[in-house]
Each structure stands twice: as C-alpha cells, then as structure tokens.
Amino acid sequence: MTAKALPAPMSVRQSSPEPWRHNVSEDKLREAQARNRALHYYVLGLFAVIVATHEITLYLGG
C-alpha cells in the first residue's frame, strides 16, 4: 500500500519557494546578508577570545 501525501491546507501553502524575498530589492538583500555575515563573524570572534582567555587563565594556574 502506497501512502499519498495530502495537499497542504491553504494557510500553509506558499505562493513562491522563497516568500521572504518577494518584496525585497537585491541591494537590500545583499546588504542584509553582509550585515548577518559580519554579526556572525563578530560572535564567532568573541567566542574565540573567551575560550582563549579561559585557556590562558588555566595555563597560568588560575
């Protein structure tokens, strides 16, 4: 017996595969992606500094 997937109800269906891009210009999208990337690297760097500080503190016998 094969199971057939039921169609999603109208409230769940999406008109386009990427609904969040429907009304955003390419420039604004690129700008937001750059901002997100910068934030990502900032958080990653901050985490690395915290880990390095912790390791140095342990090494120095703290």
Residue, then its C-alpha position, 0 to 999 in steps of 0.5 A: m500500500t502506497a501512502k499519498a501525501l495530502p495537499a497542504p491546507m491553504s494557510v500553509r501553502q506558499s505562493s513562491p519557494e522563497p516568500w521572504r524575498h518577494n518584496v525585497s530589492e537585491d541591494k537590500l538583500r545583499e546588504a542584509q546578508a553582509r550585515n548577518r555575515a559580519l554579526h556572525y563573524y563578530v560572535l564567532g570572534l568573541f567566542a574565540v577570545i573567551v575560550a582563549t582567555h579561559e585557556i590562558t587563565l588555566y595555563l597560568g594556574g588560575 
